[in-house]
Amino acid sequence: MDAWKKAVVCGAIGSATVLFIKKRYPAGVLATGVGLAMLASEYPEKFEDVRRSLPDYFERGMRVMEMAAQAGKRITEAAGRSAVESWEEIGS
């Protein structure tokens, strides 16, 4: 990679970091996009591999989220039952 491309990528990542810290999210996303575009132009085959594997990562992420939701539901149900039982014991 040429030195000027490295400078653009590093500058884009650095400026995006500063923008995200300052809560200027749209500008941070734009700066991140510039850095990623420079990397994609330099390494198109690697980005193609990432693009092909994204559906698998998304599917795995959705499975994890479903499992977390089910666990949260079970915890809520268990907590609700024990709270009701405790309230009945106090009231009786």
N, C-alpha and C positions, 0 to 999 in steps of 0.2 A: 504494500500500500504506500502510495506517495506521501510525503511529509505533509503536504497541504491538505490531503484528505484526512489524515490523522488529526490534524489541527481542527478541521471542521467538525469531525465526530466528537472530539474531546470538548470543544467549545459548545457544541449543541447539548451534550450531556451535562456539562457544568451549568450552562444557563438554564436548562430544564430543571435541574436540581434546585437552583436558587429560586426559580419561578414557582415551583411547587411549594417550597418552604414559605414563600411570601403569599401563598394561597391564590396565585394567579394561574389557575388550572388550565384554561384554554390556551394561554401562551406557552405553558409548560408542555402541553400535549403537542403543540405545533413544533416546538424546539426538539422534542423527542422524535417526532416524525422526520424532521430534517436529518437527525443523526442516524435513524434507522434507514432512511432512503440512501444515504451515503454508504452505509454498510451493505445494503442490498445490492447496490450497483457494483460494489467491489467483490462480493461473494454471492452471486445469484444462486449457485447450486446448493449452498447451505440453507438459504432462505426457502428454497423450494422444498427441501427436506422438512423444514419446520412447518411449512404450510400444509404439507401432506399429513403430518402427524397431529395437527391441531384438533381434528375431530375426535381422535382417541383421547387426548387430554381433556377435552370438553366432556366426553362421555364419562370418564373416570371422575371428574369433578362433580358431575351431576349425581353420580352414585354416592359419593361422599356426602353431598348435601342432603340427599334423601335419607341416608343413614343417620345423619345428625338430626334431621327433623323428626324421624321416628324415635330416636333416643330422647329428644326433648319432649315429645308428646308423652312417652312412657313416664318420664320423670315428673311431668306436670300431673299426670293422672295419679301417680303414686303419692305425690305431695298433697293433692286434693283429697284423696281418700283418707290419708292419715290426719289431715287437718279436720275433716268432718268427724272422724272417729274421736279425735281429741275434744272437739267442741261438744259432742254428745256426752262424753264422760264428765266434762265440766258442768254441763247443764243438768245432768241427772242427779 
